[in-house]
Amino acid sequence: MRGLRSKMTRLIAFLISAAALFAQQQAPIVLHAARVLDIETGNITAPGEVLVEGDRITEAGRTVTHPPGAQLIDLGDTTLLPGLIDAHVHLFLHPGAEDLQTVQESVPHRTILATLAARDDLMAGFTAERDMGTEGAGAADTAVRDAIDKGLIPGPRLRISGNAIDILGGHEDAIGFNPEQRVLSNATYANNAYELISTIREQFKLGADFIKIYETGRDSVADGKLTTPNQYTEAELAAAVQEAARVGKHIAVHATADPGTLYAARAGVVSIDHAFQLSDETMRIMHDKQIFAVPTFTIIDYFIEHAATPGQGAHDRQLQELHIRDFSKQLAAGVPVAMGSDVGPFPHGTQAREFALMVKYGMTPLAALQAGTLNGARLLGWQGQLGALKPGYFADIVAVPGNPLTDINVLQKVTFVMKGGVVYRK
């Protein structure tokens, strides 16, 4: 009996502490800051407050209701804005030779590194991301996404693609190695429409939220013009888009110039990532179909700064110059833009630099912010739930010092991070 009473006492104590913890977690939170940004209009409320109950925002404005027992968090001279969204990340990559990571590092090792990358991105204010391929780690991103969703590890909300899809000898194949060594490709092979459909079905079975396809590569620049071969025909891409749509999902492509970008736009992909050089016709279709361009300026800047050879640095510099020149045309043509950095080859948690580069190359600070909030939410399928500080939206909220509308660089100095009503950084 004494042992039973002891066990019962411990159980009661555990239940009391668990109930107290649950009540604490469920207590309303009032965030107070010098400024609150309305991301849709660009209006600043000063000072401002946001009421969070559970995992949702219930009020936002100059003042909000302070329910009994609510926790007040005063964030001082900061601006509250929606959690940032990066639509092009690689959690399974880190600085260094990408091909060698596949060769030298096991998938379990890379998965552990991916969980650390997810944590770093969240702490930098990115509360939602789209992982654009595990680069040879198969469906390991399914485990990372699911662990985050279950609250086992910290990280952003994720849309994942599993391993990206490529042709034999294509952009991400193991070119440059001794063929007798049978070095694995960083993508999954599919060489025609039949194989594309089969591979897409397999990726969805393994947990992918969308499919990433390499449509162009490798790129070459000569006489101020980018040339890159397409990897799939328009008909093949259309078959892929149709197969994904059958189950309510989408195709995103790595594509940098025509004819590949034009084929992708005609086929109806959801985004064209990198999008270095687009023809007038491609831009018209993207505008009409609301296909997102995801610029990824930061990755090329990083490659320029860390070029292995002078020749590689010169190539990347030409590529970036073409991209900058073409980006202004895309903005003028009304092509929708979502912020995506291609973080992974450069350190995770540093990708807010992409906002500064988008502003440097032609966007207004508000438009760049909308690209990394509202537009990102649309692209990832979370419109109406993420991307704004509005009642009913998930309480994904960050704070930055100063005013991002006057200094976009403050996004690289996030001081507070909340995701789903849980404070991860304060």
C-alpha positions as a printed NumPy array, in Angstrom:
array([[  0.   ,   0.   ,   0.   ],
       [  2.832,   2.364,   0.874],
       [  4.3  ,   1.894,  -2.634],
       [  0.92 ,   2.505,  -4.23 ],
       [  0.375,   5.684,  -2.183],
       [  3.833,   6.886,  -3.203],
       [  3.056,   6.299,  -6.869],
       [ -0.311,   8.041,  -6.52 ],
       [  1.343,  11.006,  -4.795],
       [  3.874,  11.324,  -7.607],
       [  1.115,  11.014, -10.226],
       [ -0.98 ,  13.722,  -8.553],
       [  2.044,  16.015,  -8.295],
       [  2.791,  15.411, -11.989],
       [ -0.812,  16.15 , -13.004],
       [ -0.839,  19.351, -10.941],
       [  2.425,  20.552, -12.471],
       [  1.253,  19.576, -15.964],
       [ -2.014,  21.448, -15.452],
       [ -0.102,  24.507, -14.243],
       [  2.183,  24.347, -17.267],
       [ -0.807,  23.947, -19.608],
       [ -2.534,  26.936, -18.003],
       [  0.642,  28.98 , -18.335],
       [  0.966,  28.05 , -21.995],
       [ -2.675,  28.882, -22.622],
       [ -2.596,  32.226, -20.797],
       [ -3.253,  35.13 , -23.187],
       [ -0.24 ,  37.202, -24.189],
       [ -0.255,  40.925, -24.973],
       [  2.7  ,  42.119, -27.026],
       [  3.429,  45.845, -26.703],
       [  5.911,  47.661, -28.951],
       [  6.721,  51.149, -30.175],
       [  5.322,  50.245, -33.607],
       [  3.094,  47.646, -35.259],
       [  3.291,  47.291, -39.05 ],
       [  0.21 ,  46.626, -41.172],
       [  1.92 ,  44.606, -43.876],
       [ -0.939,  45.008, -46.362],
       [ -1.038,  48.814, -46.339],
       [  2.338,  49.8  , -44.928],
       [  0.646,  51.796, -42.175],
       [  2.446,  52.013, -38.847],
       [  0.509,  52.096, -35.574],
       [  2.6  ,  53.762, -32.871],
       [  2.59 ,  52.516, -30.221],
       [  0.832,  49.251, -30.9  ],
       [ -0.235,  45.967, -29.35 ],
       [ -1.126,  42.445, -30.418],
       [ -3.27 ,  40.071, -28.342],
       [ -2.422,  36.38 , -28.678],
       [ -4.704,  33.659, -27.344],
       [ -3.571,  30.1  , -27.861],
       [ -1.822,  29.85 , -31.212],
       [ -3.786,  32.686, -32.855],
       [ -3.912,  36.456, -33.   ],
       [ -7.229,  37.779, -31.684],
       [ -6.601,  41.554, -31.778],
       [ -4.065,  44.02 , -33.187],
       [ -4.088,  47.81 , -32.92 ],
       [ -3.045,  50.797, -30.851],
       [ -4.487,  49.129, -27.763],
       [ -6.019,  45.686, -27.333],
       [ -7.998,  43.91 , -24.64 ],
       [ -5.906,  42.821, -21.645],
       [ -7.744,  39.699, -20.406],
       [ -7.435,  38.701, -16.711],
       [ -4.215,  36.768, -16.209],
       [ -2.725,  37.877, -19.526],
       [  1.053,  38.089, -19.755],
       [  2.3  ,  41.484, -20.962],
       [  5.524,  41.44 , -22.967],
       [  6.878,  44.956, -23.524],
       [  9.28 ,  44.887, -26.468],
       [ 10.276,  48.542, -26.227],
       [ 11.534,  50.475, -29.257],
       [ 10.821,  47.78 , -31.819],
       [  8.455,  47.143, -34.709],
       [  6.148,  44.114, -34.629],
       [  5.54 ,  42.443, -37.97 ],
       [  4.485,  39.017, -39.254],
       [  6.951,  36.134, -39.096],
       [  9.223,  36.098, -42.147],
       [  8.806,  33.485, -44.902],
       [ 11.694,  32.164, -47.014],
       [ 10.346,  30.363, -50.074],
       [ 13.67 ,  28.812, -51.134],
       [ 15.856,  27.122, -48.522],
       [ 18.036,  24.015, -48.313],
       [ 18.04 ,  22.715, -44.755],
       [ 20.221,  19.788, -45.804],
       [ 23.064,  21.936, -47.15 ],
       [ 25.769,  23.909, -45.395],
       [ 28.724,  25.971, -46.665],
       [ 31.184,  23.838, -48.623],
       [ 31.167,  21.663, -51.73 ],
       [ 27.569,  20.542, -52.306],
       [ 28.478,  17.387, -54.251],
       [ 30.907,  16.283, -51.538],
       [ 28.278,  16.613, -48.815],
       [ 26.322,  13.874, -50.563],
       [ 29.467,  11.755, -50.901],
       [ 31.042,  12.278, -47.485],
       [ 28.116,  12.715, -45.071],
       [ 25.531,  10.085, -44.163],
       [ 21.838,  10.896, -44.369],
       [ 21.442,  10.617, -40.548],
       [ 24.342,  13.06 , -40.115],
       [ 22.814,  15.478, -42.624],
       [ 19.419,  15.182, -40.943],
       [ 20.903,  16.22 , -37.609],
       [ 22.511,  19.229, -39.303],
       [ 19.144,  20.034, -40.934],
       [ 17.452,  20.228, -37.53 ],
       [ 20.111,  22.704, -36.395],
       [ 19.63 ,  24.714, -39.593],
       [ 15.874,  24.822, -38.977],
       [ 16.493,  26.139, -35.462],
       [ 18.87 ,  28.834, -36.736],
       [ 16.376,  29.993, -39.362],
       [ 13.575,  30.205, -36.799],
       [ 15.717,  32.216, -34.386],
       [ 16.46 ,  34.645, -37.238],
       [ 12.722,  35.323, -37.586],
       [ 11.761,  32.876, -40.336],
       [  8.648,  31.191, -39.017],
       [  7.76 ,  29.47 , -42.311],
       [  9.893,  28.11 , -45.137],
       [  9.787,  26.042, -48.31 ],
       [ 12.592,  23.473, -48.474],
       [ 13.601,  23.13 , -52.114],
       [ 15.126,  19.665, -52.134],
       [ 17.269,  17.631, -49.773],
       [ 20.126,  17.43 , -52.308],
       [ 20.566,  13.679, -52.122],
       [ 19.067,  13.027, -48.674],
       [ 15.859,  11.527, -50.064],
       [ 12.749,  12.042, -47.941],
       [ 14.611,  12.918, -44.737],
       [ 12.928,  16.326, -44.767],
       [  9.633,  14.571, -44.003],
       [ 11.026,  13.582, -40.603],
       [ 12.269,  17.119, -39.916],
       [  8.938,  18.706, -40.864],
       [  6.952,  16.215, -38.798],
       [  9.209,  16.611, -35.752],
       [  8.729,  20.391, -35.898],
       [  4.976,  20.027, -36.295],
       [  4.843,  17.755, -33.228],
       [  6.84 ,  20.233, -31.163],
       [  9.776,  17.856, -30.745],
       [ 12.319,  20.333, -32.139],
       [ 12.219,  24.076, -32.846],
       [ 11.908,  25.183, -36.442],
       [  9.769,  26.995, -39.006],
       [  6.551,  25.676, -40.474],
       [  7.743,  23.736, -43.511],
       [  6.586,  22.853, -46.993],
       [  8.93 ,  20.15 , -48.27 ],
       [  9.717,  18.61 , -51.66 ],
       [ 11.857,  15.603, -50.748],
       [ 14.607,  14.984, -53.268],
       [ 14.35 ,  17.243, -56.321],
       [ 13.897,  15.715, -59.792],
       [ 16.44 ,  15.889, -62.603],
       [ 17.39 ,  14.16 , -65.848],
       [ 20.353,  11.817, -66.296],
       [ 23.387,  14.041, -66.799],
       [ 21.383,  17.09 , -65.755],
       [ 22.088,  20.097, -63.583],
       [ 22.413,  18.22 , -60.268],
       [ 23.871,  14.966, -61.566],
       [ 27.332,  13.993, -60.301],
       [ 29.229,  15.416, -63.265],
       [ 32.988,  15.725, -62.877],
       [ 33.542,  12.547, -60.895],
       [ 35.016,   9.277, -62.142],
       [ 31.981,   7.47 , -63.628],
       [ 33.275,   4.143, -62.327],
       [ 32.801,   5.399, -58.773],
       [ 29.014,   5.55 , -59.262],
       [ 28.69 ,   8.807, -57.338],
       [ 25.077,   9.494, -56.477],
       [ 23.163,  12.358, -58.07 ],
       [ 21.898,  15.111, -55.773],
       [ 18.467,  14.64 , -57.376],
       [ 16.18 ,  11.781, -58.433],
       [ 16.287,  10.749, -62.087],
       [ 13.228,  11.046, -64.341],
       [ 13.914,  11.134, -68.074],
       [ 10.446,  11.414, -69.627],
       [  6.815,  12.103, -68.772],
       [  6.159,   8.511, -67.678],
       [  9.116,   8.555, -65.289],
       [  8.182,  12.016, -64.042],
       [  4.694,  10.871, -63.071],
       [  6.038,   7.731, -61.402],
       [  8.633,   9.71 , -59.445],
       [  6.109,  12.372, -58.417],
       [  3.793,   9.696, -57.04 ],
       [  6.69 ,   8.203, -55.086],
       [  7.654,  11.613, -53.671],
       [  4.116,  12.273, -52.505],
       [  3.967,   8.8  , -50.943],
       [  7.098,   9.698, -48.96 ],
       [  5.518,  12.889, -47.647],
       [  6.355,  15.7  , -50.087],
       [  4.079,  18.761, -49.996],
       [  5.084,  19.836, -53.517],
       [  7.567,  18.812, -56.21 ],
       [ 10.761,  20.573, -57.225],
       [ 12.054,  19.986, -60.763],
       [ 15.344,  21.136, -62.272],
       [ 14.256,  22.564, -65.614],
       [ 17.453,  24.283, -66.786],
       [ 21.226,  24.031, -66.384],
       [ 24.046,  24.306, -66.492],
       [ 24.232,  28.03 , -67.204],
       [ 26.786,  29.818, -69.357],
       [ 27.193,  33.547, -69.98 ],
       [ 28.651,  35.031, -73.151],
       [ 28.371,  38.511, -74.694],
       [ 25.952,  39.642, -72.009],
       [ 23.493,  36.798, -72.601],
       [ 22.64 ,  33.782, -70.496],
       [ 22.336,  30.434, -72.26 ],
       [ 21.03 ,  27.334, -70.546],
       [ 19.532,  24.091, -71.93 ],
       [ 16.063,  23.011, -70.926],
       [ 15.834,  19.58 , -69.316],
       [ 12.158,  18.839, -69.915],
       [  9.836,  19.745, -72.754],
       [  6.7  ,  21.785, -72.238],
       [  4.604,  18.632, -72.657],
       [  6.614,  16.793, -70.012],
       [  6.253,  19.665, -67.548],
       [  2.539,  19.886, -68.295],
       [  2.207,  16.183, -67.456],
       [  4.006,  16.807, -64.148],
       [  1.784,  19.797, -63.313],
       [ -1.336,  17.78 , -64.137],
       [ -0.218,  14.871, -61.946],
       [  0.498,  17.141, -58.984],
       [ -2.806,  18.963, -59.463],
       [ -4.627,  15.619, -59.341],
       [ -3.923,  15.538, -55.609],
       [ -4.134,  19.299, -55.052],
       [ -0.403,  19.978, -55.12 ],
       [  2.064,  21.984, -57.208],
       [  5.297,  21.944, -59.197],
       [  8.091,  24.456, -58.6  ],
       [ 11.054,  24.674, -60.967],
       [ 14.663,  25.743, -60.884],
       [ 14.819,  27.68 , -64.154],
       [ 16.926,  30.597, -65.288],
       [ 16.21 ,  31.465, -68.946],
       [ 14.244,  30.524, -72.04 ],
       [ 13.237,  28.132, -73.379],
       [ 13.025,  26.375, -69.998],
       [ 11.316,  29.242, -68.169],
       [  8.826,  29.684, -70.993],
       [  7.982,  25.974, -71.008],
       [  7.496,  26.087, -67.232],
       [  5.244,  29.153, -67.381],
       [  3.103,  27.661, -70.131],
       [  2.82 ,  24.397, -68.198],
       [  1.508,  26.264, -65.146],
       [  4.103,  25.738, -62.432],
       [  3.594,  27.582, -59.142],
       [  6.992,  29.302, -59.113],
       [ 10.086,  29.825, -61.224],
       [ 13.027,  29.962, -58.869],
       [ 16.149,  32.009, -59.67 ],
       [ 14.475,  33.41 , -62.829],
       [ 17.644,  35.165, -63.97 ],
       [ 16.57 ,  36.027, -67.507],
       [ 12.92 ,  35.982, -68.598],
       [ 11.534,  36.844, -72.014],
       [  8.65 ,  39.276, -72.442],
       [  6.336,  36.365, -73.242],
       [  7.415,  34.434, -70.16 ],
       [  6.834,  37.475, -67.952],
       [  3.409,  38.072, -69.513],
       [  2.34 ,  34.512, -68.76 ],
       [  3.708,  34.703, -65.216],
       [  1.756,  37.902, -64.625],
       [ -1.446,  36.476, -66.076],
       [ -1.19 ,  33.141, -64.22 ],
       [  0.297,  34.698, -61.06 ],
       [  3.35 ,  32.458, -61.203],
       [  5.899,  33.634, -58.656],
       [  9.465,  34.582, -59.45 ],
       [ 11.823,  33.775, -56.571],
       [ 14.979,  35.85 , -57.212],
       [ 17.591,  34.33 , -54.79 ],
       [ 20.067,  37.214, -55.072],
       [ 21.925,  36.316, -51.867],
       [ 23.306,  32.998, -53.063],
       [ 25.023,  34.528, -56.097],
       [ 26.436,  37.348, -53.989],
       [ 27.831,  34.727, -51.624],
       [ 29.357,  32.727, -54.496],
       [ 30.977,  35.902, -55.857],
       [ 32.502,  36.646, -52.453],
       [ 33.705,  33.05 , -51.976],
       [ 34.632,  32.072, -55.537],
       [ 37.042,  29.131, -55.75 ],
       [ 38.785,  30.65 , -58.779],
       [ 38.924,  34.083, -60.444],
       [ 37.159,  32.602, -63.464],
       [ 34.27 ,  31.321, -61.358],
       [ 33.983,  34.692, -59.65 ],
       [ 33.843,  36.497, -63.001],
       [ 31.151,  34.091, -64.261],
       [ 28.995,  34.615, -61.184],
       [ 29.458,  38.381, -61.358],
       [ 28.199,  38.424, -64.948],
       [ 25.267,  36.253, -63.937],
       [ 24.306,  38.601, -61.116],
       [ 24.593,  41.665, -63.352],
       [ 22.211,  40.061, -65.858],
       [ 19.846,  39.126, -63.072],
       [ 19.795,  42.645, -61.618],
       [ 19.109,  44.162, -65.024],
       [ 16.311,  41.687, -65.731],
       [ 14.752,  42.027, -62.272],
       [ 13.678,  45.606, -62.979],
       [ 11.903,  44.359, -66.12 ],
       [ 10.103,  41.7  , -64.076],
       [  8.904,  44.293, -61.577],
       [  7.724,  46.58 , -64.381],
       [  5.858,  43.657, -65.973],
       [  3.996,  42.953, -62.739],
       [  5.504,  39.502, -62.18 ],
       [  4.648,  38.474, -58.594],
       [  7.725,  38.03 , -56.411],
       [  8.24 ,  35.857, -53.344],
       [ 11.311,  36.187, -51.165],
       [ 13.658,  33.208, -51.411],
       [ 17.326,  33.204, -50.487],
       [ 18.652,  29.716, -51.41 ],
       [ 20.209,  29.559, -47.941],
       [ 22.226,  26.436, -47.188],
       [ 25.339,  26.945, -49.282],
       [ 25.702,  30.053, -47.096],
       [ 25.019,  29.955, -43.326],
       [ 21.492,  29.392, -42.091],
       [ 20.016,  32.23 , -40.086],
       [ 21.687,  34.914, -42.22 ],
       [ 19.265,  34.991, -45.157],
       [ 17.444,  38.221, -44.215],
       [ 20.114,  39.849, -46.357],
       [ 17.881,  38.886, -49.289],
       [ 15.436,  41.641, -48.309],
       [ 18.194,  44.253, -48.474],
       [ 19.292,  43.035, -51.897],
       [ 15.747,  43.087, -53.279],
       [ 15.458,  46.708, -52.173],
       [ 18.92 ,  47.519, -53.54 ],
       [ 17.931,  46.106, -56.92 ],
       [ 14.585,  47.838, -57.33 ],
       [ 11.861,  46.954, -54.819],
       [ 10.463,  49.296, -52.212],
       [ 10.976,  48.185, -48.595],
       [  7.237,  47.492, -48.26 ],
       [  7.147,  45.419, -51.463],
       [ 10.154,  43.403, -50.298],
       [  8.481,  42.812, -46.931],
       [  5.28 ,  41.721, -48.662],
       [  7.332,  39.326, -50.82 ],
       [  8.598,  37.699, -47.617],
       [  5.251,  37.613, -45.813],
       [  1.993,  37.867, -47.78 ],
       [  3.381,  36.505, -51.048],
       [  5.294,  33.777, -49.279],
       [  2.109,  32.712, -47.523],
       [  0.291,  32.521, -50.857],
       [  3.063,  30.512, -52.472],
       [  3.266,  28.057, -49.583],
       [ -0.507,  27.647, -49.424],
       [ -0.993,  29.436, -46.094],
       [ -2.809,  32.521, -47.345],
       [ -5.341,  33.74 , -44.793],
       [ -3.351,  32.041, -42.023],
       [  0.144,  33.541, -42.219],
       [  1.76 ,  36.725, -43.482],
       [ -0.163,  39.413, -41.577],
       [ -0.998,  40.471, -38.016],
       [ -4.742,  39.966, -38.257],
       [ -7.365,  38.314, -36.027],
       [ -7.64 ,  34.618, -36.786],
       [ -4.127,  34.329, -38.236],
       [ -1.485,  32.152, -36.607],
       [  0.497,  34.062, -33.996],
       [  3.735,  34.026, -35.982],
       [  5.252,  37.37 , -34.96 ],
       [  8.714,  38.918, -34.935],
       [ 10.12 ,  42.184, -33.618],
       [ 12.979,  44.211, -35.083],
       [ 14.678,  47.354, -33.801],
       [ 13.719,  50.58 , -35.536],
       [ 11.476,  50.769, -38.592],
       [ 12.006,  48.326, -41.509],
       [ 10.234,  50.714, -43.899],
       [ 13.038,  53.225, -43.452],
       [ 15.895,  50.749, -42.916],
       [ 15.311,  47.301, -44.384],
       [ 18.584,  46.094, -42.828],
       [ 16.94 ,  45.858, -39.392],
       [ 15.413,  42.551, -40.57 ],
       [ 18.886,  41.103, -40.013],
       [ 18.603,  42.018, -36.311],
       [ 15.465,  40.2  , -35.153],
       [ 15.131,  40.448, -31.355],
       [ 11.866,  38.564, -30.716],
       [ 10.357,  35.468, -32.337],
       [  6.968,  33.9  , -31.664],
       [  5.529,  30.993, -33.654],
       [  2.044,  29.692, -33.017],
       [  1.819,  31.673, -29.787],
       [  5.032,  30.165, -28.374],
       [  7.948,  32.521, -27.67 ],
       [ 11.211,  31.147, -29.055],
       [ 13.385,  34.251, -28.76 ],
       [ 13.06 ,  37.217, -26.419]])
